[in-house]
Amino acid sequence: MLAPHISVVNLGCRVNRVESDRITADLMRLGFAIVEPQDADLIVINTCAVTGEAEAKTRKAVRHALAHPNEPYVVVTGCVVNLHPEELSELSDRVIAEPSKIDVAERVCEVLGVESDSVPACSDGEVVDALGRSRLGVKIQDGCNHRCTYCIVWKARGPERSVPVESVLEQVREAQEVGVPEVVLTGVNLGAYDGKSATDEHVEIDELLEAIMERTSIPHVRISSVEPMDISERLLKVMARYPQRIAPFLHLPVQSGSDRLLKEMNRHYNVAQYMDLIRYAKEKIPGVTFSSDIIVGFPGETEDDFEASMAFVTGMRFLKVHVFPYSRREGTAAYDFADPPLWRRYALPKQPLCRAAKPACCWKRRCPPQCSPATRSSTCLCWSAHPGTRPATLWRSRWVPGTGNGAGRRSFDLY
């Protein structure tokens, strides 16, 4: 009998991506054929609820899956299912909600009436080849105990819990054995990792990283997003100790450049402390680079708050910044906050911050004759890009003179 055809659709964050890869691997080991959605007998959708827009995309993805000519079953899992599964299961009798990701493969067998041992399994090498990646995510932690006022994820993911050390090491060794050159340690609140060793000792993220360095020979390890309040001196020292194997890169979500808003968001640091952390990391880790997240339009955000974030992002020169418009989520503390003034003032408030968040590598060129005297000595015309990117992705910054008595302005666009 031919194995049923399955498709796995991922929506959302890096943690979701790792979980979807694990679901795909589980299904392949059971012998299911992984195909494109239009050819599937059953489609698994790993949902995302981080913003209202993400939930809307989830519903759209489910409706799109249901419309395929094979009339596939649709198994939904992930954050939307954990928050309100009825929104998806009400779309069709062919939609099945499974809140536990580790049980998705068993639920697929149940829905299709297939015994889990009735189809031939495939090897780990075949799984890696099918995923087609030279970088493999390893999930070491889930859940979050922080209560940021804008965030719904802690409700969807539950309290913090960590994968035991030996299980993490086993996953890293499996990747190493099939030739994967790099693993990415991921988690919802990665810096809060508190796993148990074989001797039942508590192990934090820096100790886990040290164990991976000492007890595996994986060529390269990368750390995913870490909250600024969870970065320790010990973690930075471990990263500095293995410069050839641990990527000198940290994604540290700041969310705002305004101390007032950081307090309203229930972030446990201020701008000065964040900048001190960046300076300290640069002292400890040669060549370290950073990326970050910014929320624009948070309730009560004023012009001064917005300009503070603009100035902060411009001054920090992050390698990359993800800029998100604030999403009002029922069930969060910020849901009942005042309406954000900037949301009414700016149709797309994140655009100026996107422009300010150009990558840090600049090659300055000759200023054009019409440039502003105030900018002639700085970067009137600069071309910026991440190292290794194609010229088509370069940013171009230019001074646009005003008309009549109007003031000039700086324009940023893709070159």
C-alpha positions as CSV (number, residue, x, y, z in Angstrom):
1,M,0.0,0.0,0.0
2,L,1.3,3.4,-0.9
3,A,2.0,5.7,2.1
4,P,-0.5,8.6,2.4
5,H,0.8,12.0,1.2
6,I,1.3,14.6,4.0
7,S,2.2,18.3,3.8
8,V,3.4,20.3,6.8
9,V,2.8,24.1,6.7
10,N,4.7,26.3,9.2
11,L,3.5,29.7,10.3
12,G,5.4,32.1,12.7
13,C,8.6,32.2,14.6
14,R,11.9,30.2,14.6
15,V,10.6,28.0,17.4
16,N,7.6,27.1,15.3
17,R,10.0,26.3,12.4
18,V,12.0,23.9,14.6
19,E,8.8,22.3,15.8
20,S,7.5,21.9,12.3
21,D,10.7,20.3,11.3
22,R,10.4,17.8,14.2
23,I,6.8,17.0,13.1
24,T,8.0,16.5,9.5
25,A,10.8,14.2,10.8
26,D,8.3,12.2,12.9
27,L,6.0,11.7,10.0
28,M,8.8,10.7,7.6
29,R,10.1,8.1,10.2
30,L,6.6,6.6,10.2
31,G,6.9,6.3,6.4
32,F,4.6,9.1,5.2
33,A,5.4,10.8,1.9
34,I,6.0,14.6,2.4
35,V,4.6,16.5,-0.6
36,E,3.4,19.9,-1.5
37,P,0.0,21.0,-0.1
38,Q,-1.9,20.6,-3.4
39,D,-1.0,17.0,-3.5
40,A,-1.6,16.0,0.1
41,D,-4.2,13.7,1.6
42,L,-3.7,15.6,4.9
43,I,-2.1,18.9,5.7
44,V,-0.6,19.8,9.1
45,I,-0.6,23.5,9.9
46,N,1.6,24.8,12.8
47,T,-0.2,28.0,13.8
48,C,1.0,31.3,15.1
49,A,-0.8,33.8,17.4
50,V,1.9,36.4,18.2
51,T,-0.2,39.2,16.6
52,G,-3.7,39.6,15.3
53,E,-2.3,39.6,11.8
54,A,-0.6,36.2,12.4
55,E,-4.0,34.7,13.6
56,A,-5.7,36.1,10.4
57,K,-3.0,34.4,8.3
58,T,-3.6,31.2,10.2
59,R,-7.3,31.2,9.4
60,K,-6.5,32.1,5.8
61,A,-4.0,29.2,5.6
62,V,-6.6,26.7,6.9
63,R,-9.3,27.9,4.4
64,H,-6.7,27.7,1.6
65,A,-5.8,24.1,2.7
66,L,-9.4,23.0,2.7
67,A,-9.9,24.3,-0.8
68,H,-7.3,22.0,-2.4
69,P,-8.9,19.5,-4.9
70,N,-7.9,16.4,-2.9
71,E,-10.2,17.7,-0.1
72,P,-7.5,16.9,2.5
73,Y,-8.0,16.7,6.2
74,V,-6.3,19.6,8.1
75,V,-4.7,19.0,11.4
76,V,-4.0,22.2,13.2
77,T,-1.6,22.6,16.1
78,G,0.4,25.5,17.8
79,C,-0.4,28.7,19.6
80,V,-3.8,29.5,18.0
81,V,-5.0,26.0,18.9
82,N,-3.8,26.5,22.5
83,L,-5.7,29.8,22.8
84,H,-9.0,29.1,21.1
85,P,-9.2,26.0,19.0
86,E,-12.9,26.4,18.2
87,E,-12.1,29.3,15.8
88,L,-10.4,26.8,13.5
89,S,-12.3,23.6,14.0
90,E,-15.6,25.5,13.3
91,L,-14.3,26.2,9.7
92,S,-14.9,22.6,8.6
93,D,-15.5,19.0,9.7
94,R,-12.2,18.2,8.1
95,V,-10.3,20.4,10.5
96,I,-8.9,18.5,13.6
97,A,-7.2,20.4,16.4
98,E,-4.3,18.8,18.2
99,P,-2.9,21.0,21.0
100,S,0.2,18.7,21.7
101,K,2.8,19.0,18.9
102,I,4.5,15.8,20.0
103,D,1.3,13.9,19.4
104,V,0.7,15.3,15.9
105,A,2.1,12.2,14.1
106,E,-0.1,9.9,16.2
107,R,-3.1,12.0,15.5
108,V,-2.3,11.9,11.7
109,C,-2.2,8.1,11.9
110,E,-5.6,8.1,13.7
111,V,-7.3,10.5,11.3
112,L,-6.1,8.5,8.2
113,G,-6.7,5.1,9.8
114,V,-3.1,4.0,9.5
115,E,-1.3,1.9,12.0
116,S,1.9,3.7,13.1
117,D,4.0,0.6,12.3
118,S,2.4,-0.4,9.1
119,V,4.5,1.8,6.8
120,P,8.4,1.6,6.4
121,A,10.5,4.1,8.3
122,C,13.3,6.3,6.7
123,S,16.7,7.1,8.0
124,D,17.9,10.3,9.8
125,G,20.0,11.1,6.8
126,E,16.9,11.0,4.5
127,V,15.1,13.3,6.9
128,V,17.9,15.9,6.8
129,D,18.1,15.6,3.0
130,A,14.3,16.2,2.8
131,L,14.5,19.2,5.1
132,G,17.2,20.6,2.8
133,R,19.0,22.7,5.4
134,S,22.7,23.1,6.4
135,R,21.5,24.6,9.7
136,L,19.3,22.7,12.0
137,G,17.3,24.1,14.9
138,V,17.4,22.3,18.3
139,K,14.6,23.3,20.7
140,I,15.9,23.4,24.2
141,Q,13.2,25.4,26.0
142,D,9.5,26.3,25.9
143,G,7.1,28.7,27.7
144,C,7.7,32.0,29.4
145,N,7.3,33.4,32.9
146,H,7.7,37.0,31.9
147,R,4.5,39.0,31.7
148,C,5.2,41.6,29.1
149,T,2.0,43.7,28.8
150,Y,1.7,43.4,25.0
151,C,2.4,39.7,24.8
152,I,-0.1,36.8,24.4
153,V,2.6,34.1,23.8
154,W,3.0,33.2,27.5
155,K,-0.7,32.2,27.6
156,A,-0.4,30.1,24.5
157,R,2.9,28.5,25.5
158,G,2.5,28.1,29.2
159,P,5.1,28.3,32.0
160,E,8.9,27.9,31.4
161,R,10.2,24.3,31.0
162,S,13.5,23.1,29.7
163,V,14.7,20.0,27.8
164,P,17.1,17.8,29.9
165,V,20.8,18.2,29.1
166,E,21.3,14.7,27.8
167,S,18.4,15.0,25.4
168,V,19.8,18.2,24.0
169,L,23.3,16.6,23.6
170,E,21.7,13.6,21.8
171,Q,19.9,15.9,19.3
172,V,23.2,17.8,18.6
173,R,25.0,14.5,18.1
174,E,22.3,13.3,15.7
175,A,22.8,16.4,13.6
176,Q,26.5,16.0,13.7
177,E,26.4,12.3,12.6
178,V,24.4,13.1,9.5
179,G,26.7,15.9,8.5
180,V,24.8,19.1,9.6
181,P,27.5,21.7,10.1
182,E,25.5,24.1,12.4
183,V,22.8,23.9,15.0
184,V,20.7,26.8,16.3
185,L,19.6,26.6,20.0
186,T,16.0,27.9,20.1
187,G,13.4,28.5,22.7
188,V,10.5,30.8,23.6
189,N,12.6,32.3,26.4
190,L,16.0,30.8,25.6
191,G,18.0,32.6,28.3
192,A,15.7,31.1,31.0
193,Y,17.0,27.6,30.2
194,D,17.1,25.5,33.4
195,G,17.6,21.9,32.4
196,K,18.6,18.9,34.5
197,S,21.8,17.0,34.0
198,A,22.2,13.2,34.3
199,T,23.0,13.7,38.0
200,D,19.8,15.8,38.5
201,E,21.7,19.1,38.8
202,H,20.3,22.3,37.5
203,V,22.1,23.5,34.3
204,E,21.7,27.0,32.9
205,I,22.2,28.2,29.3
206,D,25.9,29.0,29.7
207,E,26.6,25.6,31.2
208,L,24.6,23.8,28.5
209,L,26.6,25.7,25.8
210,E,29.9,24.6,27.6
211,A,28.6,21.0,27.6
212,I,27.9,21.1,23.9
213,M,31.4,22.4,23.2
214,E,33.1,19.8,25.4
215,R,30.9,16.7,24.7
216,T,30.1,17.1,21.0
217,S,32.1,17.9,17.9
218,I,29.4,19.9,16.1
219,P,31.4,22.5,14.0
220,H,29.2,25.5,14.7
221,V,26.5,26.5,17.3
222,R,24.3,29.6,17.1
223,I,22.2,31.1,19.8
224,S,18.7,32.3,18.9
225,S,16.9,35.2,20.5
226,V,17.7,35.9,24.1
227,E,16.0,38.5,26.4
228,P,18.4,41.2,27.5
229,M,17.6,40.6,31.2
230,D,18.7,37.0,30.8
231,I,22.2,37.6,29.4
232,S,24.8,36.8,32.0
233,E,28.5,37.5,32.2
234,R,29.0,33.7,32.3
235,L,27.2,33.2,28.9
236,L,29.3,35.9,27.3
237,K,32.5,34.3,28.6
238,V,31.6,30.9,27.2
239,M,30.9,32.5,23.8
240,A,34.3,34.3,23.9
241,R,36.1,31.1,24.9
242,Y,35.0,29.3,21.7
243,P,35.2,31.9,18.9
244,Q,35.6,29.3,16.1
245,R,32.5,27.3,17.1
246,I,30.0,29.7,18.7
247,A,28.6,32.4,16.4
248,P,29.5,35.9,17.7
249,F,26.0,37.1,17.3
250,L,23.1,37.9,19.7
251,H,19.5,38.8,18.9
252,L,18.5,41.0,21.9
253,P,14.9,42.3,21.6
254,V,14.8,45.8,23.0
255,Q,11.1,46.7,22.0
256,S,11.5,50.4,22.6
257,G,14.0,53.2,23.0
258,S,11.9,55.0,25.5
259,D,12.4,54.2,29.2
260,R,8.8,55.2,29.9
261,L,7.4,52.7,27.4
262,L,9.8,49.9,28.6
263,K,8.3,50.3,32.0
264,E,4.7,50.2,30.6
265,M,5.7,47.1,28.6
266,N,6.9,45.5,31.9
267,R,10.4,45.0,30.4
268,H,12.9,44.7,33.3
269,Y,15.6,47.0,32.0
270,N,16.1,50.6,30.8
271,V,17.8,52.0,27.7
272,A,21.1,52.7,29.6
273,Q,21.2,49.2,31.0
274,Y,20.7,47.7,27.5
275,M,23.5,49.9,26.0
276,D,25.8,48.9,28.9
277,L,25.1,45.2,28.0
278,I,26.0,45.8,24.4
279,R,29.2,47.6,25.3
280,Y,30.1,44.8,27.7
281,A,29.4,42.1,25.1
282,K,31.6,43.9,22.6
283,E,34.5,44.0,25.2
284,K,34.2,40.3,25.8
285,I,33.5,38.9,22.3
286,P,35.6,40.3,19.4
287,G,33.5,41.1,16.4
288,V,30.2,40.4,18.0
289,T,27.1,41.7,16.2
290,F,23.6,42.3,17.3
291,S,20.0,42.4,16.0
292,S,16.9,43.5,17.8
293,D,13.1,43.9,17.8
294,I,11.1,47.2,18.0
295,I,7.4,47.7,18.6
296,V,5.9,50.8,17.1
297,G,2.5,52.3,18.1
298,F,2.4,50.9,21.7
299,P,-0.6,52.4,23.6
300,G,0.2,55.8,24.9
301,E,3.3,56.2,22.7
302,T,4.0,59.9,22.1
303,E,6.1,61.7,19.5
304,D,8.9,62.0,22.0
305,D,8.8,58.2,22.7
306,F,8.9,57.5,19.0
307,E,11.8,59.9,18.4
308,A,13.6,58.3,21.3
309,S,13.3,54.9,19.6
310,M,14.4,56.4,16.3
311,A,17.5,57.9,17.9
312,F,18.3,54.7,19.8
313,V,18.1,52.5,16.7
314,T,20.1,54.9,14.6
315,G,22.8,55.1,17.3
316,M,23.1,51.4,18.0
317,R,23.8,50.4,14.3
318,F,22.2,47.0,14.7
319,L,23.0,44.4,12.0
320,K,19.3,44.0,11.6
321,V,16.1,45.2,13.2
322,H,12.6,43.6,13.1
323,V,10.1,46.5,13.4
324,F,6.5,45.4,14.4
325,P,3.4,47.6,14.6
326,Y,1.7,47.0,18.0
327,S,-1.0,44.4,17.9
328,R,-3.8,44.8,20.5
329,R,-4.5,41.3,21.9
330,E,-7.4,40.5,24.1
331,G,-6.1,38.8,27.3
332,T,-3.0,41.0,27.6
333,A,-2.5,43.7,30.1
334,A,-2.1,46.3,27.4
335,Y,-5.4,45.5,25.9
336,D,-7.1,48.0,28.2
337,F,-4.4,50.7,27.8
338,A,-5.2,54.0,26.1
339,D,-5.2,54.2,22.3
340,P,-1.8,54.9,20.8
341,P,-1.7,58.5,19.4
342,L,0.9,57.5,16.8
343,W,-1.3,54.8,15.4
344,R,-3.7,57.5,14.3
345,R,-1.0,59.9,13.2
346,Y,1.0,57.4,11.0
347,A,-0.6,55.1,8.5
348,L,2.6,53.0,8.5
349,P,4.4,54.1,11.7
350,K,7.1,51.4,11.3
351,Q,8.5,52.8,8.0
352,P,10.7,55.6,9.6
353,L,12.2,53.1,12.0
354,C,12.9,50.6,9.1
355,R,14.8,53.4,7.4
356,A,16.7,54.2,10.5
357,A,17.6,50.6,11.1
358,K,19.9,50.2,8.1
359,P,22.7,47.7,8.5
360,A,25.9,49.0,10.0
361,C,28.3,48.4,7.1
362,C,28.5,51.6,5.1
363,W,30.7,52.7,2.2
364,K,30.6,56.5,2.0
365,R,30.7,58.1,-1.4
366,R,31.1,61.7,-2.7
367,C,28.3,64.0,-1.6
368,P,26.3,65.4,-4.5
369,P,26.5,69.2,-5.0
370,Q,23.0,69.8,-3.7
371,C,23.5,68.1,-0.4
372,S,22.6,69.7,2.9
373,P,25.5,71.5,4.6
374,A,24.5,69.8,7.8
375,T,25.1,66.4,6.3
376,R,28.0,67.1,3.9
377,S,30.5,65.9,6.5
378,S,28.6,62.7,7.4
379,T,26.7,60.3,5.1
380,C,24.8,62.3,2.5
381,L,25.0,59.4,0.1
382,C,25.8,56.0,1.6
383,W,25.4,52.5,0.4
384,S,24.7,49.9,3.1
385,A,24.4,46.1,3.1
386,H,25.1,43.0,5.2
387,P,28.4,41.5,4.2
388,G,28.0,39.1,1.4
389,T,24.6,40.4,0.1
390,R,24.0,41.1,-3.6
391,P,24.2,44.7,-4.8
392,A,20.5,44.5,-5.5
393,T,19.8,44.6,-1.8
394,L,21.8,47.7,-1.0
395,W,20.1,50.6,0.7
396,R,20.6,54.0,-0.9
397,S,20.4,57.2,1.2
398,R,20.2,60.6,-0.5
399,W,19.5,64.1,0.4
400,V,16.4,65.6,-1.3
401,P,16.5,69.4,-1.4
402,G,13.3,71.2,-0.6
403,T,11.2,73.2,-3.0
404,G,10.8,76.9,-2.6
405,N,11.4,77.7,1.1
406,G,10.7,74.1,2.2
407,A,13.3,72.2,4.1
408,G,15.2,69.3,2.5
409,R,14.8,65.8,3.7
410,R,16.7,62.5,3.7
411,S,15.3,59.7,1.5
412,F,16.1,56.0,1.9
413,D,15.2,53.4,-0.7
414,L,16.4,50.1,-2.0
415,Y,18.9,50.5,-4.8
